[in-house]
């Protein structure tokens, strides 16, 4: 069964998001990827669109790095996932960077491995 996954990320971490997006294109990958990259300001229309996408997802992955605490869009997406009661995991995307925004306190956070990612997705 395919799972719909929403990925929250800081703009500076777009390259990592692209790796996960590429993985989702493989035929035997058990998840779909929802791309909500933002090119425009975070207005109320954007927020409603994102909330709809998060509500329609099976879970949310927040890519965590030193960029996350200052990424207003990512922080809003994480809060939205929490508010909507969606399963959420923080994914430390760099081996030597365990930075996480305070909004992730009390949320599950793991080091990025494909096995760890698959375990989260399989749990949905």
N, C-alpha and C positions, 0 to 999 in steps of 0.2 A: 504494500500500500504506500502510495506516495504521500509525503507530508509537505505542507506549505510552510516555509520558513521565512520569517522577516529578519533582515539583518540591519542592525543599527551600527553606524560607524562614523568616525570623524572623517571629514573630507581628506585630511592628510593621510589616512589609512586606506584610501581607495584602491590601491594596488593589492592589498590583502583581500579586500572585498572581491576584487576581480578574480583572484585565485579560487575563492569559494564558489563564485558564480561559474567559473569554468568547470569546476568539479561537478556542479549540478547538471551540466549538460551531458555528462556521460550516461549512457542508457541504463546502467545498473545502479545509479545513485538513487537512494530512496527519498529524495526530497526535491521540491521545486523551490526556486529562489525568487523572492519578490524584490525587485529593484526599485527603490524609492529615492534614488540619488536626487539631490536638490541642487538646482542651478539658480533658483530664485529665492528671495527672502522667505522666511518662515511666517507666512500670513495665516489667517484663520482658514482660508480655503485649503492650503497645504496641510494644515493640521487635521482637518476633517478627512481629507483624502488618506493621509497616513493612518489615522485612527481606524478608518474602514478597512485598510489593508491589514493592520495589526489584528483587528477583530476577526478577520477572515483567515488568519494564519493559525497553524497548529502550535507554533512556538516562536520565540524570538531569541536570536543570538546577538549579543552586544560585543563588538570587537573592541577590546580594551588595550589602550596604550597610553603613553604620556600625553597624547593629544585629547583623550577622552574628557578629562575634567573641564576643558574649555570649549568643548564642542556642543554648543547650545542645541542644535538639531538632534544630535545623538542623545543628549540628556533628556530632551523632551520625549523622544521615541521610547527610551527606557522607562520613563515615568508613565507613559501611556500604556506600555505593556504591563506594568505593575498594576495600574488602575483597572485594566481590563482583565486582570487575573490570568494572563497568559503565562505558560511555562517560559522561563527566562534563564539563560545561562550567559555568564560573562566569559569571553574567550580571550585569555592573555595571548596576544598575537606575536610577541617578541619574547624570546627566552629570558633575556636579562631585564625585562621591563614588567614589573608587577603593579604598575600604576592602575588604580581604579577610582572612579569618581565615588563620592560618598553615597550617592543614590544606590550603588551596588552593595552597600553594607547589608548583610543578611541574605544576599542573593548568592546562588551558586556561581562560583568562578573556577575555571579550569585552565590548564595550560593547553595550548593548541596542539593537538595531534589529530590525525584523521580518525583514529580509533575513539578518542574522547568525543569528537564531534558526532560520530556515528552512534555512540552510546546515548548521547542526549537525544538525538533524532529518533532512535529506536524506542526511547522511553515515552515518546509522545503518543 
